[in-house]
């Protein structure tokens, strides 16, 4: 057998190419993917035309339809022509499947190109595809949780064939684009029924849509880049010879303190409950990550794609209940247990099976949080008191040992033991010790600054106040918080 795949153009009969017309006219049998296309009523007379529309009506999803079409075509004897809307290699799932199977089976298959939906849409919009235009299938994008599109470049989405698709597409796009981003719905581009409707993104499912409808999403214009790729270029420019001397001098080691500082500032923003502040601080933290990636890229150590690939692969390996067949019955505890088991298996596969249960807690972690992490890991293997009373007895024991210590080093060590035991007690009380101490620090800050303001209001220098006066102001601060 031999298959010729012909593109019928975007919809206007005059857009069928001469070669496509001649191929159709010379054929005995032409199989149409669908009759629901404006050019079908204007095709050459002579061939026997049949379509696969019955499959669309019977099947539950496009993948099943496409597989069934390919199966039917390959079962046909002799030479056949398969005709599809537009160009065979633009948004035609059956064609890519058919080409793959023909290649595997060694069957001859040729393409007769046609004008795709893209050209008349570009003409209707007056835009240049070379300006970074991204082409995607609306159905595939709508199936994502986040659009696989660069917001710094325009995008054209084919096959917005129903309001339902438009609705799903809208929700996905709004995970990245502003709700009121101006977009265009183009229908029947290049035909007498052509229409272009500019509207807000959130409105795209409030009208009609059919198989000739496409969505144009312009780039987000803010005066600065909005994409991850664009920001990587900004950072690479900073490190370039014509960039910034300070950024060029930075190393992984010199940036360590900034990474820690920016992380703490993110935590502050979270605790402040200010979304705008959080967005800004997350940007500062992202800068540190991209700087480290750029430094590594220049050294030939790794690139950003390696970072993203590694963490994405890890997330999918360790969530078999999401990307696999494992069932956790909605239990977060089972998720954590599975995570630890998978992590242990990964270590074993890498020859690290004998690692301590405490390994993996960062050495540079703040001491209180590190102690909490060690305690959490130790109890996994049963290292714990049977009752809370045992912890309280240990606390009293550590206090006595501090009081009995005779050297600074002994007091230093015993005080550390007391702190670690207090961390264990916090866990028994379902308290995160790092969070509790941070909250206490913030409370002290609020009350102390209140005292300073009151002293200034009294025209008194704070360090001139007596302890009794300070106690009065402290109690005022406590009372003010209680209101």
C-alpha positions in Angstrom: 0.0 0.0 0.0 1.0 3.7 -0.3 -0.5 6.6 1.6 -0.5 10.2 0.5 -1.5 12.8 3.1 -2.9 16.0 1.7 -3.5 19.3 3.4 -6.8 21.0 2.5 -5.8 24.5 3.6 -7.5 26.6 6.3 -11.0 26.9 4.8 -11.2 29.0 1.7 -11.4 26.9 -1.5 -8.8 29.2 -3.1 -6.2 28.3 -0.5 -6.0 24.7 -1.7 -2.6 24.4 -3.3 -2.2 23.3 -7.0 -0.3 20.2 -6.0 -3.0 19.3 -3.4 -5.8 19.8 -5.9 -4.0 17.7 -8.6 -3.3 14.9 -6.0 -7.0 14.8 -5.0 -8.2 15.0 -8.6 -6.1 12.0 -9.6 -7.1 9.8 -6.7 -9.7 7.1 -6.8 -10.3 7.1 -3.0 -9.9 10.0 -0.6 -10.4 9.5 3.1 -11.3 12.8 4.9 -10.5 13.1 8.6 -13.7 15.1 8.8 -16.3 16.5 6.4 -16.8 19.4 8.8 -14.5 21.8 6.9 -15.4 24.6 4.5 -13.3 23.2 1.6 -14.9 19.8 1.5 -17.9 21.0 -0.6 -15.4 22.4 -3.2 -13.1 19.4 -3.7 -12.5 17.9 -7.2 -15.2 15.6 -8.6 -14.2 12.1 -9.4 -12.8 10.4 -6.3 -14.9 8.5 -3.8 -14.9 10.5 -0.6 -15.4 9.0 2.9 -14.8 10.4 6.3 -14.1 9.3 9.9 -16.7 11.5 11.5 -18.5 8.4 12.8 -15.4 7.7 15.0 -15.6 11.2 16.6 -19.3 10.5 17.5 -18.6 7.1 19.1 -15.2 7.5 20.8 -14.7 9.1 24.2 -11.5 11.0 23.6 -9.3 12.2 20.7 -6.5 9.7 21.3 -8.8 6.8 20.7 -10.2 8.5 17.6 -6.7 9.1 16.2 -5.6 5.5 16.8 -8.8 4.2 15.2 -8.3 6.4 12.1 -4.7 5.2 11.7 -5.8 1.6 12.1 -8.5 1.9 9.4 -6.1 3.7 7.0 -3.5 1.0 7.3 -6.1 -1.7 6.7 -6.9 -0.2 3.3 -5.4 -1.9 0.3 -3.7 -0.2 -2.6 -3.0 3.5 -2.9 -5.1 5.9 -0.8 -5.2 9.7 -0.2 -5.8 10.9 3.4 -6.9 14.6 3.4 -6.8 16.8 6.6 -7.7 20.4 7.2 -4.8 22.9 7.0 -1.3 21.5 6.7 -0.7 17.8 7.6 2.1 18.7 10.0 0.4 21.5 11.9 -1.9 20.4 14.8 -2.8 17.1 13.2 -2.5 14.3 15.7 -3.6 11.6 13.3 -0.8 12.5 10.9 2.0 12.2 13.5 0.7 8.9 14.6 0.3 7.7 11.0 3.8 8.7 10.0 5.3 6.9 13.0 3.5 3.7 12.3 4.4 3.8 8.6 8.0 4.3 9.5 7.9 1.4 11.8 6.2 -0.9 9.3 8.3 0.4 6.3 5.2 1.6 4.5 5.6 4.4 2.0 3.9 7.7 3.1 4.3 11.1 1.5 3.1 14.6 2.5 1.5 17.1 0.3 1.7 20.3 2.2 -1.1 22.8 2.5 -1.6 26.3 4.0 -2.2 25.9 7.7 -4.5 27.8 9.9 -1.5 29.9 11.0 -1.1 32.1 7.8 -4.6 33.5 7.6 -4.7 34.0 11.4 -1.5 36.1 11.1 -3.0 38.0 8.3 -6.2 38.7 10.3 -4.1 39.9 13.3 -1.4 41.7 11.3 1.4 40.0 13.3 4.7 38.5 12.3 5.3 34.8 13.3 9.0 35.5 13.5 8.4 37.7 16.6 8.7 34.7 18.8 5.2 33.3 18.1 4.5 30.1 20.0 2.1 27.5 18.5 0.2 25.0 20.7 -2.9 22.9 20.7 -5.6 24.4 22.9 -6.8 21.0 24.1 -3.3 20.0 25.2 -2.7 23.3 27.0 -6.1 23.1 28.7 -5.2 19.7 30.1 -2.2 21.2 31.9 -2.2 22.8 35.3 0.2 25.5 34.2 0.6 26.7 30.6 3.8 25.5 28.8 4.1 29.0 27.3 6.6 31.9 27.6 4.7 35.0 28.6 7.3 37.2 27.1 6.3 36.0 23.6 2.9 35.8 21.9 1.1 32.5 21.5 -1.4 31.0 19.1 -3.6 28.2 20.3 -5.4 26.0 17.7 -8.6 24.0 18.1 -10.5 26.0 20.6 -13.5 24.0 19.2 -16.0 24.5 22.0 -16.9 26.7 25.0 -16.0 23.8 27.2 -12.5 23.8 25.8 -12.3 27.6 26.1 -13.3 27.3 29.7 -10.6 24.8 30.6 -8.1 26.7 28.6 -9.0 29.9 30.4 -8.3 28.4 33.8 -5.0 27.0 32.7 -3.8 30.3 31.1 -4.9 32.3 34.2 -2.4 30.4 36.2 0.2 32.6 34.4 -1.5 35.4 32.6 -3.5 38.3 34.3 -7.3 37.6 34.2 -7.8 40.9 32.2 -5.0 40.2 29.7 -6.3 41.2 26.3 -6.5 38.2 23.9 -8.1 37.6 20.5 -10.5 34.8 19.4 -10.2 34.3 15.6 -12.8 32.2 13.8 -12.8 31.0 10.2 -9.6 33.0 9.3 -9.2 33.4 5.6 -12.8 32.7 4.7 -15.8 35.0 4.0 -17.0 34.3 7.6 -13.7 35.4 9.2 -14.1 37.3 12.5 -11.7 38.5 15.2 -12.9 39.4 18.6 -10.6 41.1 21.2 -11.6 40.5 24.8 -10.3 39.8 28.3 -8.8 36.4 28.9 -11.5 35.6 31.5 -14.2 36.2 28.9 -13.1 33.6 26.2 -15.7 31.0 27.2 -18.6 33.4 27.1 -19.4 33.1 23.4 -19.5 30.6 20.6 -16.5 28.5 19.5 -16.1 25.8 16.9 -13.5 23.8 15.0 -12.3 26.9 13.1 -11.6 28.9 16.3 -8.1 29.8 17.5 -6.9 32.0 20.4 -4.2 34.5 20.1 -2.4 35.5 23.4 -0.2 38.5 23.1 3.0 38.8 25.1 2.7 40.3 28.6 3.9 43.8 28.3 5.3 45.1 31.7 8.5 46.9 30.6 10.5 44.0 32.1 10.7 40.3 31.5 8.0 38.1 33.0 9.4 34.7 32.0 11.9 32.5 33.8 14.0 32.3 30.6 14.0 36.0 30.3 15.2 36.4 33.9 18.0 33.9 33.2 19.2 36.1 30.4 19.1 39.1 32.7 21.4 37.3 35.2 23.7 36.0 32.5 24.0 39.6 31.2 25.0 40.7 34.7 27.8 38.1 34.7 28.9 38.9 31.1 32.0 41.1 30.3 29.7 44.1 29.6 27.7 43.4 32.8 28.2 44.3 36.5 31.7 44.0 38.1 30.2 43.0 41.4 28.1 40.2 39.9 31.1 38.9 37.9 33.1 38.6 41.0 30.6 36.4 42.9 31.2 32.7 43.6 29.1 30.0 45.2 31.0 30.6 48.4 30.7 34.4 48.4 26.9 34.2 47.8 26.2 31.9 50.8 25.4 34.7 53.2 23.0 36.3 50.8 21.2 33.0 50.2 20.6 32.7 54.0 19.6 36.4 54.4 17.1 36.2 51.5 15.6 33.0 52.9 15.0 34.7 56.2 13.5 37.7 54.5 11.1 35.3 52.7 10.1 33.9 56.1 9.6 37.4 57.5 7.3 38.2 54.5 5.3 35.1 55.1 4.8 35.9 58.8 3.9 39.5 57.9 1.1 38.2 55.7 1.8 40.7 52.9 1.5 39.1 49.4 3.3 41.9 47.7 6.2 41.8 50.1 6.3 38.0 49.7 6.4 38.3 45.9 9.3 40.7 46.1 11.3 38.6 48.6 10.7 35.4 46.6 12.1 37.3 43.6 15.2 38.1 45.7 15.6 34.4 46.6 15.1 33.4 43.0 17.9 35.7 42.0 20.3 33.7 44.3 19.2 30.4 42.7 19.7 31.8 39.1 23.0 33.3 40.0 24.3 30.0 41.3 23.0 28.3 38.2 24.7 30.8 36.0 28.0 30.5 37.8 27.8 26.7 37.4 26.9 27.1 33.7 30.0 29.2 33.1 32.2 26.7 34.9 30.7 23.8 32.9 29.4 22.1 36.1 25.7 22.1 35.5 22.9 24.2 33.9 19.4 25.3 35.0 17.9 22.5 33.0 19.8 20.0 35.2 18.4 21.7 38.3 14.9 21.6 37.0 15.2 18.1 35.7 16.6 16.8 38.9 13.9 18.2 41.2 11.1 17.3 38.7 12.3 13.7 38.5 12.6 13.5 42.2 9.1 14.8 42.8 7.6 12.3 40.3 9.6 9.4 41.7 8.6 10.2 45.3 4.9 10.7 44.5 3.9 7.3 43.0 0.4 8.0 44.3 0.2 10.9 41.8 2.3 9.7 38.9 1.9 6.0 39.4 -0.5 3.4 40.7 0.2 3.5 44.4 -2.8 4.3 46.6 -2.4 6.3 49.9 -6.2 6.6 50.6 -5.8 10.3 51.1 -3.4 9.8 54.1 -0.6 12.4 54.5 1.1 10.0 56.9 1.3 7.4 54.2 2.7 9.9 51.8 5.5 10.8 54.3 6.2 7.1 55.0 6.4 6.3 51.2 8.7 9.3 50.7 11.1 8.0 53.3 11.0 4.5 51.9 11.6 5.7 48.4 14.4 8.0 49.6 16.1 5.0 51.4 15.8 2.9 48.2 17.4 5.7 46.2 20.3 5.9 48.7 20.7 2.1 48.5 20.8 2.2 44.7 23.5 4.8 44.9 25.6 2.7 47.4 24.6 4.9 50.4 22.5 2.3 52.3 24.6 2.5 55.4 24.0 6.2 56.1 22.8 7.3 59.5 19.1 8.1 59.9 20.3 11.6 60.9 22.2 12.2 57.7 20.6 14.6 55.3 19.9 17.3 57.9 21.9 20.3 56.7 25.0 21.1 58.8 24.4 24.8 58.4 20.8 24.7 59.6 20.0 27.0 62.6 20.8 25.0 65.7 17.3 24.9 67.2 15.7 23.8 63.9 18.6 21.3 63.4 17.9 19.8 66.9 14.2 19.5 66.0 15.1 17.8 62.8 17.4 15.3 64.6 14.7 14.6 67.1 12.1 14.0 64.4 14.4 11.5 62.7 15.4 9.7 65.9 11.8 9.0 66.9 11.2 7.3 63.6 13.4 4.4 64.8 11.9 4.4 68.3 14.5 6.6 70.2 12.2 8.4 72.6 10.8 8.5 76.1 7.8 6.4 76.7 6.0 9.2 78.6 6.3 13.0 78.8 7.2 12.7 82.4 10.5 11.2 81.4 11.3 14.3 79.4 10.5 16.6 82.3 12.8 14.5 84.6 15.6 14.9 82.1 15.0 18.7 82.0 15.4 18.9 85.8 18.5 16.7 85.6 20.1 19.0 83.0 19.3 22.1 85.1 21.0 20.4 88.1 24.0 19.6 86.0 24.4 23.2 84.8 24.2 24.4 88.4 26.8 21.8 89.5 29.2 22.5 86.6 32.5 24.0 87.7 34.1 25.2 84.4 32.8 27.4 81.6 33.2 24.4 79.2 31.1 22.2 81.4 28.4 24.9 81.7 28.5 25.4 77.9 28.0 21.7 77.2 25.3 21.1 79.9 23.4 24.2 78.7 23.4 22.8 75.2 22.0 19.5 76.5 19.2 21.4 78.3 18.3 23.2 75.1 18.2 19.9 73.1 16.0 18.3 75.8 13.7 21.4 75.6 13.4 20.8 71.9 12.3 17.2 72.6 9.7 18.5 75.1 8.4 20.9 72.5 7.7 18.0 70.2 5.8 16.2 73.0 3.7 19.4 73.2 3.2 19.5 69.4 5.2 22.8 69.3 7.8 23.6 66.7 10.6 25.1 68.8 12.0 27.3 66.1 8.6 28.8 65.5 7.9 29.2 69.2 11.2 31.0 69.8 10.7 33.2 66.8 7.3 34.2 68.1 8.8 34.9 71.5 11.5 37.0 69.9 8.9 39.0 67.9 6.8 39.5 71.0 9.9 40.8 72.8 10.6 43.1 69.9 7.1 44.5 69.9 7.1 45.1 73.7 10.6 46.6 73.8 10.0 49.0 71.0 6.7 50.0 72.7 8.7 50.8 75.8 11.1 52.9 73.7 8.3 54.9 72.2 6.7 55.5 75.6 10.0 56.7 77.0 10.4 59.1 74.1 6.9 60.4 74.7 7.9 61.1 78.3 11.0 63.0 77.1 13.2 60.4 78.8 16.3 58.6 77.5 15.6 54.9 77.8 18.8 54.1 79.5 18.0 56.7 82.2 14.9 54.8 83.3 15.0 52.9 86.6 14.2 49.2 86.5 10.9 49.9 88.3 10.0 52.4 85.6 10.9 49.9 82.9 8.7 47.3 84.6 5.8 49.7 84.4 6.4 50.3 80.7 6.7 46.6 80.1 3.4 45.9 81.8 1.9 48.7 79.7 3.2 47.0 76.6 1.6 43.7 77.7 -1.7 45.4 78.4 -1.6 47.1 75.0 -1.2 43.7 73.3 -4.0 42.2 75.2 -6.5 44.8 73.9 
